[in-house]
């Protein structure tokens, strides 16, 4: 039913090296270079493995394309990299990536979790209830379930790396 109704709006991509979310990202970046913001919706798929995979893709997009975060006051903003701000929005949270020292204007009292696949990364923080200065990113949980203690959160990276931020 939906295929017939929306047939003129569907875009079929034959390659199977990427998932549908990444195919959509590639299509947008290739055909709509003026887009400065992409909000990915409905990416959890009602499955934990699907959710983890798609959240991981946000970090892959930051590796593949120098996407802007748009959530900070100091680092790259849309238009400066040639790539749009990208985030993933669910009923419960917003996820986005950062790749270097940044200021995040989030508001006091917000829930925040920080993930990185780089166990050599050190992130000194200001504006969090539990500072991340001593956190070793050797698993998924070490910098989760935190809260902002100030409107502005400053994250100082020891070196450029991939970081996923999830806020409520």
C-alpha angles and dihedrals in degrees: 000000000000092000091059094041094051099028093122091053098047120102115202117207112189101198117098101197092094133045122243094265092055092044088055091049091051091048093051094047092048100043104028108040091160092066109111100181134039120187111192110210132188093018097139096076091202087275127101094218091051091049094049091047094051093045088052088053090062087064090045090054089053088052095044098041125019091242118187119240099209091194097095139069100220113035133065117322129197112291095027095084097033088242129095131250107265129198139157118231125196134169088270110031152005120235127196140156134245125187105189145015109318148160115236118200100208107140129249119290098024122142114243136178125188124204132181134170088210111093091184092062119105118194118194110200141197124187097037127112090227112035117226095214094113098034117125110203095219096128139016099264110052098093100030132112095033129143134216114249094188137032090249123054117197117201116189113195122208086217138347111288144142116281130173117207122196119189133175 
